[in-house]
Amino acid sequence: GALVLLSIFVGYNSMRLAISYKKKIIDTMKLVGASRSFVRMPFLLGGMIQGFTGGLLAAGAIYGVIHAAVVLMQENILAQVLPPPEFYGAIVAISTLLGLFSTLFATRKYIKEGLS
């Protein structure tokens, strides 16, 4: 639970920095009549890509550690406790959703302030 909250917090701050960095672009988009969803979409896609990449790295690291333990210990019993492939897919999917939700929270607050 704490890791989930921490990842949302890190993603939220990351997107908040990206939004403040692109404040002039957002203001220009506001002047030409862009909708909130049009401004928000690139940030949402970026957050999902960051979450997906983080999930791939985490799943690869978990697989590598477990595989190394099985090889080093040469125990047949460890091979039986290997997680199924769905476990790694779930890690990637959850990470992508966490990236999406943290970006939604950041953009909801800060783009709403920029687009009145």
Residue frames as a rotation matrix with the C-alpha (Angstrom) as fourth column:
GLY 1
0.557 0.831 0.000 0.00
0.831 -0.557 0.000 0.00
0.000 0.000 -1.000 0.00
ALA 2
0.475 -0.458 -0.751 2.79
0.146 -0.801 0.581 2.39
-0.868 -0.386 -0.314 0.89
LEU 3
-0.615 -0.740 0.273 4.57
0.368 0.037 0.929 1.67
-0.698 0.672 0.250 -2.38
VAL 4
-0.109 0.670 0.734 1.40
0.984 -0.034 0.177 2.40
0.143 0.742 -0.655 -4.34
LEU 5
0.824 0.423 -0.377 0.96
0.506 -0.849 0.153 5.73
-0.256 -0.317 -0.913 -2.57
LEU 6
0.084 -0.892 -0.444 4.62
0.100 -0.436 0.895 6.55
-0.991 -0.120 0.052 -3.08
SER 7
-0.645 -0.315 0.697 4.44
0.676 0.190 0.712 5.78
-0.357 0.930 0.091 -6.80
ILE 8
0.365 0.824 0.434 1.33
0.908 -0.418 0.030 7.95
0.206 0.383 -0.900 -7.19
PHE 9
0.743 -0.136 -0.655 3.08
0.268 -0.837 0.477 10.77
-0.613 -0.530 -0.586 -5.32
VAL 10
-0.345 -0.938 -0.046 6.19
0.231 -0.132 0.964 10.54
-0.910 0.322 0.262 -7.51
GLY 11
-0.474 0.243 0.846 4.11
0.880 0.133 0.455 10.44
-0.002 0.961 -0.277 -10.70
TYR 12
0.644 0.756 -0.116 1.99
0.764 -0.644 0.043 13.35
-0.043 -0.116 -0.992 -9.48
ASN 13
0.464 -0.540 -0.702 5.04
0.075 -0.766 0.639 15.50
-0.882 -0.349 -0.315 -8.79
SER 14
-0.576 -0.686 0.444 6.64
0.469 0.167 0.867 14.51
-0.669 0.708 0.226 -12.08
MET 15
-0.143 0.610 0.780 3.58
0.961 -0.103 0.257 15.58
0.237 0.786 -0.571 -14.05
ARG 16
0.768 0.393 -0.506 3.21
0.547 -0.814 0.198 18.75
-0.334 -0.429 -0.839 -12.00
LEU 17
-0.064 -0.882 -0.466 6.76
0.099 -0.471 0.877 19.71
-0.993 0.010 0.117 -12.98
ALA 18
-0.672 -0.145 0.726 6.04
0.695 0.213 0.686 18.90
-0.254 0.966 -0.043 -16.64
ILE 19
0.351 0.885 0.307 2.91
0.924 -0.381 0.041 21.05
0.153 0.269 -0.951 -16.56
SER 20
0.704 -0.119 -0.700 4.71
0.239 -0.888 0.392 23.99
-0.668 -0.444 -0.597 -14.98
TYR 21
-0.424 -0.904 0.058 7.53
0.285 -0.072 0.956 23.62
-0.860 0.421 0.288 -17.51
LYS 22
-0.741 0.204 0.640 5.03
0.659 0.042 0.751 23.83
0.127 0.978 -0.166 -20.38
LYS 23
-0.180 0.708 -0.683 2.96
0.629 -0.451 -0.633 26.62
-0.756 -0.543 -0.365 -18.86
LYS 24
-0.477 -0.034 -0.878 3.53
-0.446 -0.852 0.275 28.98
-0.757 0.523 0.392 -21.81
ILE 25
-0.964 0.144 -0.224 2.44
-0.128 0.485 0.865 26.31
0.233 0.863 -0.449 -24.29
ILE 26
-0.507 0.819 -0.269 -0.68
0.858 0.451 -0.245 25.62
-0.080 -0.355 -0.932 -22.23
ASP 27
-0.186 0.415 -0.891 -1.48
0.218 -0.866 -0.449 29.34
-0.958 -0.278 0.071 -22.10
THR 28
-0.759 -0.127 -0.638 -1.05
-0.556 -0.383 0.738 29.57
-0.338 0.915 0.221 -25.88
MET 29
-0.870 0.483 -0.101 -3.35
0.367 0.769 0.523 26.60
0.330 0.418 -0.846 -26.36
LYS 30
-0.304 0.768 -0.564 -5.86
0.764 -0.156 -0.625 28.35
-0.568 -0.621 -0.540 -24.10
LEU 31
-0.413 0.089 -0.907 -5.72
-0.258 -0.966 0.022 31.47
-0.874 0.243 0.421 -26.25
VAL 32
-0.811 0.089 -0.579 -6.52
-0.575 0.069 0.815 29.54
0.113 0.994 -0.005 -29.43
GLY 33
0.049 0.994 0.103 -9.44
-0.989 0.034 0.143 27.76
0.138 -0.109 0.984 -27.78
ALA 34
-0.537 -0.291 -0.792 -8.11
-0.272 0.948 -0.164 24.30
0.799 0.128 -0.588 -26.91
SER 35
0.608 0.791 0.069 -10.30
-0.393 0.225 0.891 22.21
0.689 -0.570 0.448 -24.64
ARG 36
0.318 -0.461 0.829 -9.11
-0.914 0.082 0.396 20.80
-0.250 -0.884 -0.395 -21.32
SER 37
0.719 -0.006 0.695 -9.10
0.001 1.000 0.007 17.28
-0.695 -0.005 0.719 -22.70
PHE 38
0.882 -0.428 0.199 -6.98
0.229 0.019 -0.973 18.34
0.413 0.904 0.115 -25.69
VAL 39
0.310 -0.784 0.538 -4.41
-0.753 -0.548 -0.364 19.91
0.580 -0.292 -0.760 -23.37
ARG 40
0.347 -0.090 0.933 -4.53
-0.833 0.427 0.351 17.00
-0.430 -0.900 0.074 -20.92
MET 41
0.979 0.202 -0.026 -4.10
-0.191 0.869 -0.456 14.16
-0.070 0.451 0.890 -23.45
PRO 42
0.385 -0.894 -0.230 -0.31
-0.232 0.148 -0.962 14.46
0.893 0.424 -0.150 -24.05
PHE 43
-0.299 -0.472 0.829 0.29
-0.910 -0.122 -0.397 14.45
0.288 -0.873 -0.393 -20.29
LEU 44
0.504 0.571 0.648 -1.93
-0.723 0.690 -0.045 11.40
-0.473 -0.446 0.760 -19.82
LEU 45
0.929 -0.205 -0.309 -0.13
-0.083 0.698 -0.712 9.51
0.361 0.687 0.631 -22.58
GLY 46
0.021 -0.982 0.187 3.23
-0.486 -0.174 -0.857 10.48
0.874 -0.073 -0.481 -21.09
GLY 47
-0.125 0.006 0.992 2.18
-0.985 0.117 -0.125 9.26
-0.117 -0.993 -0.009 -17.66
MET 48
0.836 0.472 0.281 0.98
-0.425 0.880 -0.214 5.96
-0.348 0.059 0.936 -19.08
ILE 49
0.677 -0.659 -0.328 4.23
-0.097 0.361 -0.927 5.48
0.730 0.659 0.181 -20.99
GLN 50
-0.246 -0.767 0.593 6.25
-0.771 -0.216 -0.599 6.19
0.587 -0.605 -0.538 -17.84
GLY 51
0.179 0.404 0.897 4.14
-0.881 0.472 -0.037 3.73
-0.439 -0.783 0.440 -15.86
PHE 52
0.972 0.184 -0.147 4.43
-0.234 0.810 -0.538 1.08
0.020 0.557 0.830 -18.57
THR 53
0.307 -0.939 -0.154 8.21
-0.283 0.064 -0.957 1.49
0.909 0.338 -0.246 -18.76
GLY 54
-0.308 -0.381 0.872 8.52
-0.926 -0.093 -0.367 1.33
0.221 -0.920 -0.325 -14.98
GLY 55
0.558 0.606 0.567 6.36
-0.693 0.716 -0.083 -1.79
-0.456 -0.347 0.819 -14.90
LEU 56
0.866 -0.309 -0.393 8.52
-0.119 0.636 -0.762 -3.48
0.486 0.707 0.514 -17.54
LEU 57
-0.113 -0.968 0.224 11.66
-0.510 -0.136 -0.849 -2.65
0.853 -0.210 -0.478 -15.58
ALA 58
-0.148 0.127 0.981 10.15
-0.976 0.139 -0.165 -3.89
-0.157 -0.982 0.104 -12.32
ALA 59
0.841 0.507 0.187 8.86
-0.462 0.854 -0.238 -7.12
-0.280 0.114 0.953 -13.87
GLY 60
0.619 -0.690 -0.376 12.24
-0.138 0.375 -0.917 -7.74
0.773 0.619 0.137 -15.50
ALA 61
-0.304 -0.745 0.593 14.06
-0.753 -0.193 -0.629 -7.12
0.583 -0.638 -0.503 -12.23
ILE 62
0.207 0.460 0.863 11.77
-0.883 0.468 -0.038 -9.48
-0.421 -0.755 0.503 -10.32
TYR 63
0.974 0.149 -0.172 12.14
-0.217 0.832 -0.511 -12.17
0.067 0.535 0.842 -12.96
GLY 64
0.299 -0.944 -0.138 15.92
-0.316 0.039 -0.948 -11.74
0.900 0.327 -0.287 -12.98
VAL 65
-0.315 -0.401 0.860 16.25
-0.928 -0.059 -0.367 -12.02
0.198 -0.914 -0.354 -9.21
ILE 66
0.481 0.566 0.670 14.01
-0.687 0.718 -0.114 -15.08
-0.545 -0.405 0.734 -8.98
HIS 67
0.933 -0.164 -0.320 15.70
-0.148 0.634 -0.759 -16.77
0.327 0.756 0.567 -11.94
ALA 68
0.006 -0.992 0.130 19.15
-0.550 -0.112 -0.827 -16.08
0.835 -0.066 -0.547 -10.47
ALA 69
-0.125 0.009 0.992 18.07
-0.969 0.214 -0.124 -17.54
-0.214 -0.977 -0.018 -7.12
VAL 70
0.842 0.475 0.254 16.81
-0.396 0.866 -0.306 -20.69
-0.366 0.157 0.918 -8.83
VAL 71
0.718 -0.623 -0.311 20.04
-0.114 0.335 -0.935 -21.08
0.687 0.706 0.170 -10.83
LEU 72
-0.153 -0.854 0.497 22.37
-0.717 -0.250 -0.651 -20.33
0.680 -0.456 -0.574 -7.90
MET 73
-0.123 0.162 0.979 20.64
-0.915 0.363 -0.175 -22.58
-0.384 -0.917 0.104 -5.41
GLN 74
-0.640 -0.110 -0.760 19.99
-0.591 0.703 0.396 -25.32
0.491 0.703 -0.515 -7.95
GLU 75
-0.806 0.467 0.363 16.92
-0.098 0.500 -0.860 -26.35
-0.583 -0.729 -0.358 -6.06
ASN 76
-0.801 0.578 0.156 13.96
0.405 0.332 0.852 -27.93
0.441 0.745 -0.500 -7.78
ILE 77
-0.126 0.794 -0.595 11.65
0.969 -0.029 -0.245 -26.63
-0.212 -0.608 -0.766 -5.09
LEU 78
-0.425 -0.066 -0.903 12.43
0.108 -0.994 0.022 -23.02
-0.899 -0.088 0.430 -6.02
ALA 79
-0.995 0.053 -0.086 11.43
-0.091 -0.099 0.991 -23.68
0.044 0.994 0.104 -9.61
GLN 80
-0.451 0.883 -0.131 7.97
0.825 0.469 0.316 -24.65
0.341 0.035 -0.940 -8.36
VAL 81
0.093 0.494 -0.864 7.41
0.784 -0.572 -0.243 -21.28
-0.614 -0.655 -0.440 -6.70
LEU 82
-0.917 -0.389 0.088 8.11
0.348 -0.672 0.654 -19.22
-0.195 0.630 0.751 -9.80
PRO 83
-0.253 0.874 -0.415 5.23
-0.173 -0.463 -0.869 -16.83
-0.952 -0.148 0.269 -10.42
PRO 84
0.153 0.385 0.910 3.10
0.820 0.465 -0.334 -17.43
-0.552 0.797 -0.245 -13.51
PRO 85
-0.676 -0.445 0.587 3.52
0.724 -0.548 0.419 -15.15
0.136 0.708 0.693 -16.55
GLU 86
0.278 0.869 0.409 0.27
0.642 -0.485 0.594 -13.39
0.714 0.097 -0.693 -15.65
PHE 87
0.505 -0.180 -0.844 2.02
0.775 -0.335 0.535 -12.03
-0.380 -0.925 -0.030 -12.55
TYR 88
-0.570 -0.808 -0.148 4.44
0.619 -0.541 0.570 -10.06
-0.540 0.234 0.808 -14.71
GLY 89
-0.525 0.484 0.700 1.63
0.590 -0.386 0.709 -8.82
0.613 0.786 -0.083 -16.93
ALA 90
0.560 0.755 -0.340 -0.26
0.752 -0.293 0.591 -7.67
0.347 -0.586 -0.732 -13.86
ILE 91
0.029 -0.636 -0.771 2.77
0.741 -0.504 0.443 -5.71
-0.670 -0.584 0.457 -12.67
VAL 92
-0.869 -0.368 0.330 3.00
0.490 -0.558 0.669 -3.91
-0.062 0.743 0.666 -16.01
ALA 93
-0.169 0.899 0.404 -0.76
0.609 -0.227 0.760 -3.24
0.775 0.375 -0.509 -16.13
ILE 94
0.583 0.374 -0.721 -0.91
0.812 -0.303 0.499 -1.93
-0.032 -0.876 -0.481 -12.55
SER 95
-0.342 -0.789 -0.511 2.11
0.663 -0.588 0.463 0.30
-0.666 -0.181 0.724 -13.15
THR 96
-0.786 0.114 0.608 0.50
0.497 -0.470 0.729 1.73
0.369 0.875 0.313 -16.28
LEU 97
0.274 0.961 0.044 -2.71
0.660 -0.221 0.718 2.45
0.699 -0.168 -0.695 -14.37
LEU 98
0.354 -0.223 -0.908 -0.78
0.826 -0.382 0.415 4.08
-0.440 -0.897 0.049 -11.53
GLY 99
-0.762 -0.647 0.014 0.92
0.552 -0.638 0.537 6.34
-0.339 0.417 0.843 -14.07
LEU 100
-0.461 0.687 0.562 -2.45
0.500 -0.322 0.804 7.21
0.733 0.651 -0.196 -15.56
PHE 101
0.510 0.744 -0.431 -4.11
0.765 -0.163 0.623 7.97
0.393 -0.648 -0.653 -12.21
SER 102
-0.006 -0.566 -0.825 -1.26
0.779 -0.520 0.351 10.08
-0.627 -0.640 0.444 -10.89
THR 103
-0.906 -0.299 0.300 -1.31
0.423 -0.631 0.650 12.08
-0.005 0.716 0.698 -14.12
LEU 104
-0.090 0.955 0.282 -5.08
0.631 -0.164 0.758 12.47
0.771 0.246 -0.588 -13.91
PHE 105
0.502 0.251 -0.828 -4.77
0.852 -0.310 0.423 13.92
-0.150 -0.917 -0.369 -10.40
ALA 106
-0.422 -0.758 -0.497 -2.00
0.601 -0.644 0.473 16.32
-0.679 -0.099 0.728 -11.43
THR 107
-0.890 0.061 0.453 -3.67
0.374 -0.472 0.798 17.51
0.262 0.879 0.398 -14.61
ARG 108
0.106 0.992 -0.071 -7.09
0.848 -0.053 0.527 17.85
0.519 -0.116 -0.847 -13.00
LYS 109
0.448 0.049 -0.892 -5.75
0.745 -0.572 0.343 20.35
-0.494 -0.819 -0.293 -10.52
TYR 110
-0.286 -0.748 -0.599 -3.13
0.319 -0.663 0.677 22.27
-0.904 0.002 0.428 -12.48
ILE 111
-0.862 0.044 0.505 -4.64
0.492 -0.169 0.854 22.40
0.123 0.985 0.124 -15.96
LYS 112
0.211 0.976 -0.057 -7.97
0.941 -0.187 0.283 23.49
0.265 -0.113 -0.957 -14.48
GLU 113
0.283 -0.190 -0.940 -6.13
0.531 -0.786 0.318 26.45
-0.799 -0.589 -0.122 -12.93
GLY 114
-0.716 -0.678 -0.167 -4.51
0.203 -0.431 0.879 27.28
-0.668 0.595 0.446 -16.26
LEU 115
-0.839 0.491 0.236 -7.70
0.244 -0.048 0.969 26.93
0.487 0.870 -0.080 -18.30
SER 116
-0.725 0.604 -0.332 -10.50
0.273 -0.190 -0.943 28.94
-0.632 -0.774 -0.027 -16.82
